[in-house]
Amino acid sequence: VFKQFFGTEQNKNITVVFLNAILKRTGRNTIKEISFMRQEFGSEHVDDKQSRLDILVKTQDDLFINVEIQLTNKYDMMKRTLYYWSRIYTSQLRKGMGYYKLRPTITINICNFSLFEQTNNYHSLFQLYDFDEKFKMDDVLEIHFIEINKFIKQWYAKQLNSWENVLARWLMLLAMVDGR
């Protein structure tokens, strides 16, 4: 259902609004246009690992965004996420191209399970960051994890206002589709 709702050409506008909500893009910074990309990796060599992405888009300013929905925690989510991110990021480079042409790649994981015991937040964002001096190295890597069960818990505890939080409205829709 997720792929049919967000991953099709006829629902492109819905996907754009959803991505802007997750990435907190507003004003001139919003994603306005996307194109759906090939979703399979790993057929260059016989022994390559085959990977099929849920949704992969390219924005009008050449950002790559991969959206994955995971219902159970039976895969090594962290390593899988970094693997998918690296495949998308490195797939941009062709023979003779300079590294400066590599564009930022964003991965969004929507999980129907708890992943991070260290936080009660339902939306976690990871980037390359210097901990001592408190600055970002670059914008090339951005990884989001949304834990639906933590979102539902906060919703039931009335800690969220879906009228003021666009992402909360989208996540409520996803939770309803899941039957929660």
N, C-alpha and C positions, 0 to 999 in steps of 0.2 A: 504494500500500500504506500509506504514511504517513497519508494522509487517512482511509482506511478504518479504520485501527487506532486513531488518536487523535482523529479528527474526527467521530465518530458518537455518537449518543445512547446506544446500547447499550454503548459503551466509555467512557462518561463518567468512571467511577471510575478507569480506567487513565490517562486524560488528566489528572485531578486529581493523581494520584501523580507523573506525569511533570513537570507544571508545578511542583509543590512541590520536586522534586529540582533542577530547573534554577534556580529562584529561591531555593533554600536556605531554604525556609519550614519551620519546625518549631514544635511546641507550639501555643500559642494563635494564632500567626501563620499557620498553615497555611490553604491554600485548602481549603474543605470542599465547596463546591458551585459548579458552573458552569452556565451556559446558553449554548448555541451561538447565535451571532448571524448576521445576514445577511452574506454574504461579498462582496458586489459594491458598488462605488462608481462614480459618474461618469455617471449618466443624467439629471441635472438639466437640462443644456443639450446641444444637438445636438453641439457641438464638444468636450465633456468627454472626458478620457482615461478609458477603461474599465479598471477594476482588479478583479481577482478574487483574494481572499485565500485562502490554504490553510485556515487554521483561525482563527476569531475567537470568543473566549468572553468572557463577563462573569461575574465572580466574585460571591460572596454579599455582598461589601462594595463592589460597583460598580466594580471595577477592570476595565479592558479589556485583554485579552491577545491579541496576534496572533502566531501561530506560522507561520513560512514555512520551507519546505525548498527549497533551491536546489542542483541537481545540477551545474550548470556556471556558470562566471563570465562569461556572455555579456551580462549586464545590468549597469548601473551600480548596484552593490549598495548603496553608501552613500546615494546620492540616492533610489533606489527605496525604501529602508528609511525614510528621513525623510519621503518623500512618503506612504507608507502610514501611518506613525505620525501625521502631521499630519491626514490624512483621517479617521482613527478619532477622534483627539482633538477635532477641530472638529465632527464629526458629532453630538457630544453636546449642543451648544448649540442651543437653539431660540429663536425670537423672544420677547423679553421676559425671558429667563433671565439671571441674573447670572453673571459669570465664575467666581465662587466655587463654582459648582455643577459646574465641570469636574472630572472625576475622573482620577486617574493612568492613563496608558496605557503598556503594556509591549509591546515587540516582541522576539520571539525568532527569530533567523535560524539555521537549521542548514544549514551549507554543506559541500558535498562537495569543497571546494577551499580553497587557502590564500588568505587575504584580507589579513592583516596581517603584513608582513615584519618589523615592529618587535618582535614577540614570538613566543616558542615556546609560549605558553599556548594551549590549545585553547578556552578559555572567556573571552571578553572582555566586560566590562560598561561601558557608557557612560551617564553622567548629566550634568545641568547642574551644573557645579562651578566654584568660584572657585579658580584655580590659586595665586594669591598668598597668600590668607588661609586656604586649605584648608577650605572648607565648601561644602556642597551648597546650591544656590539653592532647589530645591524637589524634590519627589518625582514631579512630573507626567510626567517623561520618563525611561524606563529602556529601554535597548536592549542586548540580548544577542546576541553572535555566537558560535556554536559551530562550530569548524572540525574536521570529522571526520578529515581526513587528519593533522592534528597530534595529535589524540587517539590515532589508530592508531599513530603513530610513538612516542608516549610509552608506549603499551600494550606494543608490541614491545620497547621498551627497559626494560620492567619498572619504570617510574616511577609506575605507578598500581596501586592495590590496589582492585579492584572490590568486595571484601567490605566495605571501609570507606567506599567512595564510591558512593552510590546513583546519582548521575548517570552515573558510569562504567559501571554495569550497564546503564542504559538506552541509553547510546551504543554499547555492545557489541552490544546487540540490533539497533539501527539499522544498525550496520556489517555485521552478519551478513546482514541482509535485503538489503543492498547487494552482498553477495557478496565482501566483503574477507576 
